[in-house]
Amino acid sequence: MFRYNEDMVGHIFDYCRERLSFDPVTLDFSGEKEALDAALAGLMRPEGNDHEKVLKVFADHLAPAVISCDSPRFLAFIPAAPTRASMLFDMIVSCSSLQGSSWLEAAGAVAAENQALRVLADVAGLPPEAGGVFVSGGSAANLSALAVARDTASRRGGWRRRRLRVAVSDQTHSSIRNALRILDMEELVVATTEHRLTGENLRAALASHRHRGDVVAVAATAGTTNAGIVDDLAGIADVAAEKNLWFHVDGAYGGAALLAPGARHLFRGVGRADSFVVDPHKWLFAPFDCAALLYRNPALAKTVHTQQASYLDVFHEGPGWNPSDYAYHLTRRARGLALWFSLAVHGTDAYSTAVEAAMAMATQAAARIEAAEHLELVRQPGLSIVLFRRPGWEAADYHRWSRELLAAQVGFVTPTAWQGETVARFAFLHPDTTVEMVDEILATMK
């Protein structure tokens, strides 16, 4: 089990070379349980199997049953388009069995990850002392950050017999709500203006709500997943400062647009956040799973998340930076290294160009929709997301169309809800998505 097998290495590397050479990446399909059960039947047995047989099952049956989110025709949910450099370096991370829990064990990996985090902190305008950690995704990042918000407020005293609350909008990502449930905190839902949380909305809610005294934090969104809306971060930051609230910014999807000079004005105020989240595995072209969690004052997070155990004392004896101190995890893979390598190879200018390409595609798609007699634009694009409708269609029509689109391998586009109405939604991210692909998809709605 633990010896080098040149034949197995060769077959796996051959598969990886072929997959990396796809141009474009095929979309593939969603799998059917019965077919997958049949393909997997009998593989788990005491004597094992030849590696070629198992690899063939994966290549012929399992891989085609995974819709490729790095295909330029994947326009649902939030796509991903990792650079070839990042995918290759992720192989090195796996082949080297690199982990990144502590400075003692993984100083080289941690130093590189922190360099990548510094790039993100600088583009957000966070201070030099800001820092954080790469976690598995926005859900883990939001949970970890809000735990720090809760415990920091609790240490100030006065809430021992009261349930703490976080101000959110009705557009807040589901992971924020889930995190509050896990943390035994409550939401204070603030009304929005055109689906955007503003400082004025927040101030009014804090002045009138009967539980306003229990609010210890506000969670703003820098690019809603459904529509790409960026909250009034500067206005919210003003109120947070006045009321001594923890200011959390969830930019898991949209925060990457900070790298686009043309969009930076939308994020004014993000540099005042106490905690900020952006997912490189979304719009920063890194492999799954990689989310960056940054704190204005990392010492507060370290107080909350550092785990104490006699066998861990050695972690804390030196001056190094322990990533395990800044989120709820302990063991973690060095998941930020793939981003670090790709950033170092390609440079931040290339990233800016790629991010801007997605927003330009959203603008072009919106123009195509407005020009089409059979379609209507629901709202102007938000970052790289476009909502549109086919007049006369009901929910069943959108779902049928989505299934047929995928079956024909024309695209993967799923419907969403907007103000109680089922509509279609494009989420652009891949720089290789073309106007011709958009036209092909829109033509299927006639």
VMD Tcl script that draws the C-alpha trace (Angstrom):
set ca {
  {0.00 0.00 0.00}
  {2.77 2.45 0.79}
  {5.38 1.69 -1.88}
  {5.91 3.60 -5.10}
  {4.05 1.94 -7.98}
  {5.39 3.33 -11.24}
  {2.67 1.70 -13.31}
  {-0.12 3.23 -11.20}
  {1.58 6.62 -11.19}
  {1.86 6.50 -14.96}
  {-1.81 5.71 -15.48}
  {-3.00 8.37 -13.07}
  {-0.69 11.01 -14.52}
  {-1.88 10.08 -18.00}
  {-5.45 10.68 -16.89}
  {-4.49 14.01 -15.33}
  {-2.66 15.11 -18.47}
  {-5.70 14.31 -20.58}
  {-8.06 16.15 -18.22}
  {-5.79 19.20 -18.07}
  {-5.62 19.28 -21.87}
  {-9.39 19.64 -22.36}
  {-10.09 22.86 -24.26}
  {-12.83 23.53 -23.57}
  {-13.71 21.37 -20.59}
  {-16.72 19.17 -21.34}
  {-19.88 19.91 -19.39}
  {-20.91 16.30 -18.65}
  {-24.09 15.19 -16.89}
  {-25.76 14.58 -13.60}
  {-25.62 10.87 -12.73}
  {-28.38 8.32 -12.16}
  {-28.23 6.31 -8.97}
  {-29.01 2.94 -10.52}
  {-26.24 3.24 -13.12}
  {-23.71 4.42 -10.55}
  {-24.63 1.65 -8.13}
  {-24.10 -0.90 -10.90}
  {-20.71 0.57 -11.84}
  {-19.54 0.53 -8.22}
  {-20.90 -2.90 -7.36}
  {-18.32 -5.30 -5.98}
  {-15.39 -2.87 -5.78}
  {-15.15 -2.93 -1.99}
  {-13.82 -6.44 -1.31}
  {-11.15 -7.97 0.93}
  {-8.65 -8.68 -1.84}
  {-8.87 -5.30 -3.55}
  {-8.74 -4.65 -7.32}
  {-6.25 -3.85 -10.05}
  {-5.72 -0.09 -10.13}
  {-6.45 0.06 -13.88}
  {-9.88 -1.44 -13.30}
  {-10.73 1.06 -10.58}
  {-9.41 3.99 -12.60}
  {-11.49 2.83 -15.57}
  {-14.63 2.79 -13.42}
  {-13.88 6.35 -12.40}
  {-13.07 7.57 -15.92}
  {-15.94 5.79 -17.67}
  {-18.73 6.04 -15.10}
  {-18.05 8.38 -12.18}
  {-16.32 11.37 -13.76}
  {-18.94 11.80 -16.54}
  {-21.60 11.84 -13.82}
  {-20.10 15.00 -12.29}
  {-21.13 18.23 -13.99}
  {-17.91 20.13 -14.66}
  {-18.12 23.45 -12.86}
  {-14.95 24.52 -14.70}
  {-16.66 24.27 -18.09}
  {-17.29 27.63 -19.78}
  {-20.87 26.40 -20.29}
  {-21.43 25.98 -16.53}
  {-23.44 29.12 -15.75}
  {-25.44 27.94 -12.72}
  {-24.95 28.50 -9.00}
  {-21.41 29.94 -8.74}
  {-19.06 28.26 -11.24}
  {-15.33 27.65 -10.76}
  {-12.46 27.91 -13.20}
  {-9.18 26.95 -11.53}
  {-6.07 27.84 -13.47}
  {-3.98 24.97 -14.76}
  {-1.16 26.21 -12.52}
  {-3.34 26.01 -9.42}
  {-4.62 22.52 -10.26}
  {-1.13 21.22 -10.91}
  {0.19 22.67 -7.69}
  {-2.72 21.16 -5.79}
  {-1.37 17.82 -7.02}
  {1.95 18.69 -5.39}
  {0.17 19.53 -2.13}
  {-1.54 16.11 -2.23}
  {1.51 14.15 -3.38}
  {3.62 15.76 -0.65}
  {0.95 15.17 1.99}
  {1.27 18.80 3.01}
  {-0.78 20.02 5.92}
  {-0.87 23.46 7.43}
  {-2.06 23.36 11.03}
  {0.89 24.95 12.80}
  {4.09 26.87 12.20}
  {6.05 24.13 13.99}
  {4.97 21.49 11.48}
  {4.51 23.50 8.30}
  {6.33 26.82 8.43}
  {7.08 26.87 4.69}
  {3.47 26.22 3.69}
  {2.12 28.70 6.23}
  {4.51 31.44 5.12}
  {3.40 31.04 1.50}
  {-0.29 30.95 2.41}
  {0.14 34.12 4.45}
  {1.73 35.83 1.45}
  {-1.38 35.03 -0.59}
  {-3.62 36.21 2.24}
  {-1.66 39.47 2.31}
  {-2.53 40.07 -1.35}
  {-6.21 39.74 -0.51}
  {-5.93 41.88 2.61}
  {-4.17 44.63 0.68}
  {-6.71 44.71 -2.13}
  {-9.48 44.97 0.48}
  {-7.67 47.83 2.22}
  {-7.23 46.02 5.53}
  {-4.39 47.22 7.78}
  {-0.88 45.71 7.79}
  {-1.58 43.76 10.96}
  {-4.60 41.99 9.44}
  {-4.32 38.26 8.91}
  {-6.22 35.04 8.89}
  {-6.43 31.59 7.41}
  {-7.69 29.56 4.47}
  {-10.65 27.34 5.39}
  {-12.82 24.96 3.38}
  {-15.46 27.41 2.20}
  {-17.62 30.43 2.95}
  {-19.76 28.49 5.40}
  {-16.77 27.58 7.57}
  {-15.41 31.12 7.27}
  {-18.67 32.80 8.25}
  {-19.14 30.45 11.20}
  {-15.61 31.05 12.47}
  {-15.83 34.83 12.08}
  {-19.21 35.13 13.79}
  {-17.95 32.98 16.67}
  {-15.27 35.62 17.21}
  {-17.89 38.37 17.01}
  {-20.03 36.62 19.63}
  {-17.22 35.85 22.06}
  {-15.62 39.28 21.70}
  {-18.96 40.86 22.64}
  {-19.48 38.41 25.50}
  {-16.15 39.33 27.02}
  {-17.34 42.94 27.25}
  {-20.06 41.67 29.62}
  {-23.72 42.53 30.01}
  {-25.20 39.70 27.93}
  {-24.91 36.72 30.20}
  {-28.65 36.03 30.34}
  {-29.58 37.41 26.93}
  {-29.43 35.92 23.46}
  {-27.08 37.86 21.23}
  {-28.20 39.02 17.83}
  {-26.62 39.85 14.48}
  {-28.14 42.36 12.08}
  {-28.61 40.83 8.62}
  {-30.63 41.57 5.50}
  {-33.17 39.38 3.74}
  {-30.50 38.78 1.06}
  {-27.99 37.34 3.53}
  {-26.48 34.03 2.46}
  {-27.97 30.89 3.99}
  {-24.62 30.03 5.60}
  {-24.87 33.13 7.80}
  {-28.25 32.04 9.09}
  {-26.98 28.52 9.64}
  {-23.96 29.83 11.52}
  {-26.18 31.91 13.82}
  {-28.30 28.84 14.57}
  {-25.20 26.82 15.44}
  {-23.86 29.66 17.61}
  {-27.20 30.04 19.42}
  {-27.57 33.59 18.16}
  {-30.59 35.32 16.66}
  {-31.07 37.34 13.48}
  {-32.29 40.89 13.46}
  {-33.51 41.14 9.87}
  {-33.11 44.66 8.50}
  {-35.26 45.91 5.63}
  {-33.38 46.63 2.41}
  {-33.63 49.28 -0.27}
  {-33.79 47.63 -3.69}
  {-32.44 44.46 -2.06}
  {-29.40 46.32 -0.69}
  {-28.62 46.73 2.99}
  {-27.70 50.34 3.72}
  {-26.35 52.24 6.68}
  {-29.62 54.16 6.83}
  {-31.63 50.91 6.98}
  {-29.40 49.58 9.73}
  {-29.55 52.78 11.80}
  {-33.35 52.83 11.58}
  {-33.63 49.19 12.66}
  {-31.32 49.72 15.62}
  {-33.35 52.73 16.69}
  {-36.74 50.99 16.57}
  {-36.36 47.25 17.15}
  {-37.25 46.02 20.61}
  {-34.19 43.75 20.67}
  {-31.76 46.40 19.41}
  {-29.81 46.24 22.67}
  {-28.91 42.61 22.00}
  {-27.27 43.29 18.62}
  {-23.50 42.81 18.75}
  {-22.63 42.52 15.06}
  {-23.78 43.22 11.53}
  {-23.19 40.89 8.56}
  {-23.03 42.69 5.23}
  {-22.76 41.08 1.82}
  {-20.25 42.03 -0.86}
  {-21.97 40.39 -3.81}
  {-25.12 38.39 -3.10}
  {-25.08 34.93 -4.61}
  {-28.48 35.26 -6.25}
  {-28.07 38.67 -7.90}
  {-24.56 40.03 -7.27}
  {-25.71 42.95 -5.11}
  {-23.11 44.72 -2.96}
  {-24.40 46.27 0.25}
  {-23.65 49.84 1.34}
  {-20.45 48.81 3.08}
  {-19.29 52.35 3.90}
  {-22.62 53.33 5.42}
  {-22.84 50.10 7.40}
  {-19.28 50.58 8.63}
  {-20.22 54.04 9.94}
  {-23.13 52.63 11.96}
  {-21.06 49.70 13.21}
  {-18.42 52.11 14.47}
  {-21.02 54.32 16.17}
  {-22.74 51.37 17.89}
  {-19.59 49.38 18.63}
  {-20.76 46.43 16.50}
  {-18.56 43.79 14.93}
  {-18.59 44.46 11.16}
  {-18.48 41.25 9.14}
  {-18.39 41.26 5.33}
  {-19.31 38.12 3.43}
  {-17.64 38.48 0.04}
  {-17.41 34.75 -0.63}
  {-18.52 35.20 -4.25}
  {-18.29 38.90 -4.99}
  {-15.20 39.93 -3.03}
  {-12.97 38.84 -5.91}
  {-14.27 41.82 -7.91}
  {-12.01 43.99 -5.74}
  {-9.31 42.97 -8.19}
  {-11.22 44.68 -11.00}
  {-10.43 48.42 -11.03}
  {-13.78 49.16 -12.64}
  {-15.70 47.58 -9.75}
  {-13.63 48.67 -6.79}
  {-15.85 51.67 -6.04}
  {-18.70 49.28 -5.22}
  {-16.76 47.99 -2.22}
  {-15.96 51.31 -0.54}
  {-15.81 50.64 3.19}
  {-14.77 46.99 3.05}
  {-11.37 47.89 4.49}
  {-13.10 48.81 7.75}
  {-14.42 45.28 8.28}
  {-13.54 43.36 11.43}
  {-13.75 40.15 9.40}
  {-13.87 39.59 5.67}
  {-14.47 36.42 3.62}
  {-13.65 35.73 -0.03}
  {-13.58 32.30 -1.68}
  {-10.66 31.80 -4.11}
  {-12.30 28.58 -5.32}
  {-15.02 30.76 -6.80}
  {-13.88 33.86 -8.69}
  {-10.14 33.72 -7.91}
  {-9.55 30.61 -9.99}
  {-8.31 28.22 -7.29}
  {-9.30 24.55 -6.85}
  {-11.83 23.40 -4.29}
  {-11.83 23.81 -1.36}
  {-10.42 27.23 -0.55}
  {-11.92 30.21 1.29}
  {-9.92 33.10 2.74}
  {-10.95 34.40 6.16}
  {-9.29 37.66 7.20}
  {-9.47 39.53 10.50}
  {-8.65 43.18 11.14}
  {-7.33 42.15 14.56}
  {-6.27 38.48 14.40}
  {-5.47 38.44 18.11}
  {-9.20 38.48 18.87}
  {-9.72 35.39 16.73}
  {-6.75 33.66 18.31}
  {-8.29 34.16 21.75}
  {-11.47 32.44 20.59}
  {-10.18 29.62 18.38}
  {-6.88 28.47 19.90}
  {-7.34 24.92 21.16}
  {-5.74 23.96 24.45}
  {-4.43 20.46 25.13}
  {-1.26 19.19 26.72}
  {-0.03 17.62 23.50}
  {-0.63 20.94 21.66}
  {1.33 23.13 24.08}
  {4.41 22.84 21.88}
  {2.47 24.63 19.10}
  {2.27 27.77 21.19}
  {5.80 27.94 22.56}
  {7.31 29.64 19.51}
  {6.58 32.96 17.78}
  {5.18 31.43 14.58}
  {1.73 31.82 13.06}
  {-0.57 28.84 13.63}
  {-3.46 28.72 11.11}
  {-5.33 26.42 13.50}
  {-5.73 29.41 15.85}
  {-7.94 31.44 13.52}
  {-10.94 29.19 12.75}
  {-12.81 26.34 14.43}
  {-10.59 23.67 12.87}
  {-7.38 22.06 14.08}
  {-6.06 19.75 11.34}
  {-6.15 21.37 7.91}
  {-4.58 20.81 4.50}
  {-2.45 23.61 3.09}
  {-5.32 24.58 0.81}
  {-4.03 28.09 0.11}
  {-0.85 26.93 -1.63}
  {-2.49 26.36 -5.02}
  {-3.70 29.98 -5.06}
  {-0.28 31.18 -3.90}
  {1.48 29.36 -6.73}
  {-0.93 30.58 -9.39}
  {-0.78 34.19 -8.16}
  {3.01 34.08 -8.14}
  {3.16 32.53 -11.63}
  {0.56 34.66 -13.39}
  {0.62 37.89 -11.38}
  {-2.27 39.93 -10.04}
  {-2.77 41.80 -13.33}
  {-3.80 38.56 -15.03}
  {-6.31 37.94 -12.26}
  {-7.73 41.44 -12.68}
  {-8.17 40.83 -16.41}
  {-9.92 37.51 -15.84}
  {-12.31 38.96 -13.24}
  {-13.14 41.88 -15.50}
  {-13.86 39.47 -18.37}
  {-16.70 37.88 -16.41}
  {-18.30 41.25 -15.68}
  {-17.95 42.27 -19.32}
  {-19.66 39.04 -20.35}
  {-22.54 39.79 -17.98}
  {-22.95 43.20 -19.59}
  {-22.94 41.69 -23.07}
  {-25.43 38.99 -22.08}
  {-27.77 41.60 -20.61}
  {-27.62 43.56 -23.88}
  {-28.45 40.38 -25.82}
  {-31.43 39.72 -23.57}
  {-32.74 43.26 -23.87}
  {-32.50 43.00 -27.67}
  {-34.36 39.67 -27.81}
  {-38.09 39.95 -28.45}
  {-38.88 36.80 -26.48}
  {-36.94 37.73 -23.31}
  {-36.89 40.38 -20.58}
  {-34.12 41.50 -18.26}
  {-35.23 41.30 -14.63}
  {-32.62 43.79 -13.40}
  {-29.32 45.19 -14.55}
  {-26.38 42.81 -13.96}
  {-24.91 42.63 -10.48}
  {-21.18 42.01 -10.80}
  {-21.24 38.90 -13.05}
  {-24.81 37.70 -12.46}
  {-27.74 38.27 -14.83}
  {-31.40 37.57 -14.03}
  {-33.88 37.33 -16.88}
  {-37.30 35.94 -17.73}
  {-39.19 34.33 -20.60}
  {-42.65 35.98 -20.50}
  {-45.39 33.39 -20.34}
  {-43.28 30.72 -18.72}
  {-44.07 29.19 -15.36}
  {-41.71 27.40 -12.96}
  {-42.19 24.03 -14.70}
  {-41.17 25.56 -18.04}
  {-37.88 26.87 -16.63}
  {-37.04 23.53 -15.02}
  {-37.86 21.59 -18.18}
  {-35.73 23.98 -20.23}
  {-32.83 23.63 -17.78}
  {-32.92 19.83 -17.99}
  {-33.08 19.85 -21.79}
  {-30.23 22.36 -21.99}
  {-27.98 20.11 -19.95}
  {-29.04 16.97 -21.81}
  {-28.03 18.63 -25.09}
  {-24.74 19.80 -23.49}
  {-25.52 23.36 -24.58}
  {-25.20 24.72 -21.08}
  {-25.93 24.28 -17.40}
  {-28.29 27.07 -16.37}
  {-30.67 26.64 -13.44}
  {-33.67 28.78 -12.51}
  {-33.93 30.81 -9.34}
  {-36.57 32.85 -7.54}
  {-36.77 36.63 -7.59}
  {-39.48 38.40 -5.62}
  {-41.57 35.24 -5.66}
  {-41.20 34.67 -9.40}
  {-39.25 31.87 -11.05}
  {-36.68 33.34 -13.47}
  {-33.53 32.29 -15.27}
  {-30.08 33.18 -14.01}
  {-26.64 33.40 -15.60}
  {-23.59 33.33 -13.31}
  {-20.52 34.24 -15.35}
  {-17.06 33.44 -14.07}
  {-15.10 31.47 -16.66}
  {-13.03 33.77 -18.92}
  {-13.62 31.39 -21.85}
  {-17.41 31.77 -21.87}
  {-18.28 33.47 -25.16}
  {-21.13 35.58 -26.49}
  {-21.78 32.81 -29.02}
  {-22.41 30.37 -26.16}
  {-24.84 32.86 -24.61}
  {-26.64 33.32 -27.93}
  {-26.94 29.54 -28.33}
  {-28.50 29.23 -24.90}
  {-30.91 32.13 -25.35}
  {-32.08 30.75 -28.70}
  {-33.38 27.63 -26.94}
  {-35.93 29.73 -25.05}
  {-37.94 30.75 -28.16}
}
mol new
graphics top color blue
foreach p $ca { graphics top sphere $p radius 0.5 }
foreach p [lrange $ca 0 end-1] q [lrange $ca 1 end] { graphics top cylinder $p $q radius 0.2 }
display resetview
